[in-house]
Amino acid sequence: MARKSDRPKSDRQILQEQMDASQHEYERGNRSLLLSSIAAGLEIGFSFFLMAVLYTHFHGLAGEQILHFILSLSYPIGFVLVIIGRADLFTEHTTLAILPVLDRAQRRRDLARIWAIIYSGNMIGALAFSLIFIRFVALSQNIDSAALDYYGEELTAGGNAGLLLGAVFAGWLMGLLGWVVASATDTIGRIVVIVVITFVIGLGGLAHCIAGAVAIFSAWLGPGQAIGFADVLRFLALATLGNTIGGSVFVGLLKYGYIVNYR
């Protein structure tokens, strides 16, 4: 017989846990939120770090499709560090922070405060990691600086509509990630969920505004300067908008709606 702790959580249990976790974030001070979100922006940079390492070792040996698959394997590491480490990531809070607002326990202006602080902190962390990483690449013989240009060009390839829709899917998956992680009963299960879902985001080339920010800042400020400031703004604007829609509408609003109205 399965132990009680091993049984799957009900949707109402998950919603309540998500609501409680979000309420805790609203009660935290601005400084605590900012520092936690800066940490998340820094830590998620290790996804790009590993991608650059893998690119350096395999770009001359593997074809384009195989190389893309290998680089996608790097994507989950930063998310594991952030989510298991309990730092604040904007794309988690597109779903999480909206739940108390839907439940009328928090106001929209409070939601705007949470989003603004976490997003700003994530961007500060991403930019700081990029600057440190660029310096490391210049001093190290272990990473090819072409990796910075490669991924920056990958992120900005294609039209605005494709980038936006890909970001919606990424935000949707990140919202589901938070939901499924909450249903897992042990750390190993949570890590498996994080790895699987973020690998899908990486393999699908879906735009994630924070993980992508590390790469695009590195491509912009790196020695090759493969992209311009306009490319940075375009990517961040479309990725952020798409991630927000995907997480808040397709997960937060729908999950809350069908669970609360279930009879």
N, C-alpha and C positions, 0 to 999 in steps of 0.2 A: 504493500500500500504506500502511495506517495505521501511524503511528509507534507504538512500544511505549508511549510516554507517553500516547497518545490512546486506547488501548484501555480498555474498561470494566474496572474492578477486580472481582475475584472477591469473592464474599461472605465468604470466609475472609480475604482481604486487608483488607476493610473491618472485619471483626470484630477482627483483630489491631491495626489502627490505632486503633480505638476503645478497645481494651483498653490499649494503650500510652499513649494520651492520658489515660485514666482513672487509670492507675498514676502518671502524672506528677502529677496532682492530689492523690493520696493522699500523695505525698512532699513536697508543698509545706507550708510553715509556715502556722499558723493566721492570722497577720497578713497574709500575702500573699493567702491565699484571701479573707479578709474585705474587704481593700481592693479586690480585683478584683471581688468581688460587689457592693460598694457602687457601684463605677463602673458595673456593669451596670444596677443599679436606677436610677441617675441617667440613663444614656444611653437606656434604653428609654422614658423619659418623653417623648422627642421624638416618639414616635408620638401621644401624647395632645396634645402641643403643636400638631402639624400638624392633628389632628382639630379642635381648638378654632378654629384659623385658618380651616379649610374650613367649619366650622359658621357662623362669623361672616359669611362671604362668601356662603354659599349657602342658609341656612335660610329666608330670606324669598323665595327665587326658585324653589326646587325642591320638588317634592312629597315626601312621606315616604319612598317607596321610592327615588327618585332620590337624595335626601339621604343615605340609609343607604349606598347604593352609593358615593357620593362620599367619605363619611367612611371607608369601608373602605379606600379608596386610601391613607389616611394610616398604616394599621396597620403595614406592613412597615418603615418607615424606622428605627424604634428597634431592631428586630431585626437589620437590616443593620449598624447601628453596633455593636451588642453582639457579634454572632457573628463578623463579619469582623474586628472589633477585638480578638477573643479575650478578652473579659471573661467572667466566670463567671455563667451564668444558671441558676437552679434547675431550670427545666423541661427544660433540656438534660441536667442531671445526674441526673434521675430515671431516664433510660436509661443514660447513660454510667457513672455511679458504681456501678451495680449489677452491671456485667459482671465486675469482679474478684472480687466476692463470690460470684457464681454459679460462677466458676472456682476458688474457694477460695484465691485469692491474697490476699484481704483479709477481715477479720472484719466482722460486722454492726455492731458498735459503732463501727468505723472509718467505715462507711457513714453511720451516724447522725451522726457528727461532721461529715463532709463536708456532708451535707444541712443540718444545723443551722446551720453557719457560712455557707454560701452563701445559704440562705433568709433568715437574719437580715440579712446584708449587703444582699441585694436589697431587703428591706423598709425598711431604713434609707435606702438610696438613693432608693427610690420616695417615701418620706415627705419626704425633703429636697427632692427635685425638686418635689413638690406644694406645699410651703411657699413655695419660690422662685417657682413659677409663679403661685400665688395672689397674691403680692405684685406680680408683673409685670402681671397682669390688672388689679389695682386702679390701677396707675399708667399703664397704656397705654390708648389709645383704639382699638387695632387688634384687640382680642379681646373679644367679648361674654361677660360672665360667665355668661350663660345656658347656654353650652356646658358648663360644669362640672356644672350641675344636670341637663342633658339626658342626658349619658352616665352619670352616677351612677344616674339613674332607669332607664336602659336596662339597666344591669348587675344591678340588683336586682329587675327585673320578673320575674314568673313564680314558679313553685313551686320547692321545694328539689330535687325529683327532676329537673326539667328542667335546672336549673343544674348539678347534679352530673354528669348524663350529658353535657351540653355540655362540661364541664371534662374529662371522660374523653376525648372526641374531641379536644379541644385538646391534651392531654398526649400522646395517641397521635400526632397530627400533628407535634408538636414532637420526639418521639422519632424519627419517620421523617425529619424535617428534618435532624437530626444525622447520621442514617445516609446520606441522599442527599448531603448536603454533603460527607461524607467520600469519597464515590465520585466527586465532581466533580474534574476535573484542573486547573481554572483558576479564578481569582477571579471572572471574569464569570459563569461557570457557577454558582458558589456563590451569587452575588447573585441570579441569576434564580430559583434554587431557593428561596431565602429569601423573595423577594418573592411568588412564586406560593403557597407553602404558608401564609405568614402572612396573605396576602390572603384565603385561604379561611377562616382562623380569624376574621378580622375580619368578613367578609361573612356568615358563618354565625352570628355573635353568640355564639361559643363562649368560655367563661370562661377567661382566662389569669390565673393568680394574681398575676404580677408586673406585667405591663402593665395589668391591671385595677386593681391596687393604686394606681397613680398616679392613675387616674381617680376611684376611689372615695374616696381620701384627699382629693382636690381637691373633690369634691362634699360631703364631710362637713365639711371645714374652711373651705370657700369662703364667700363672702358670703351665698349663698342657703340654705346648710345644708339641702339638699334631702333628705338622708338622715341617719339617726341612727347612733350607735355600734353598736347591735345589728345594723343592716344591714351595716356594715363587717365585723363579726365573722362574720356569716352568709356573706357572699360569700367572704371569705378562707378560711374553714374548708372550705366546699364546693369552691371552686375549687382549693385546694391538694390536697385529698384526691383529687379527680377527676383533676387533672393528674398526680399521683403514680401513680395506678393506670394511667392511659393510657400513660405513658412507661415505667414499670418492668415492667408485666405484658404489655401488648399489643405492645411493641417489644423491650425488653431481654430479658425471659424467653423470648419466642417466637423472636426472632432467634438468641439464644445456643443455645436448645434445638435448633432444626432444623439449624443449621450444625455444631455440635459432634457431633451424632448422625448426620450425613449419612454414608452409606456409598456 
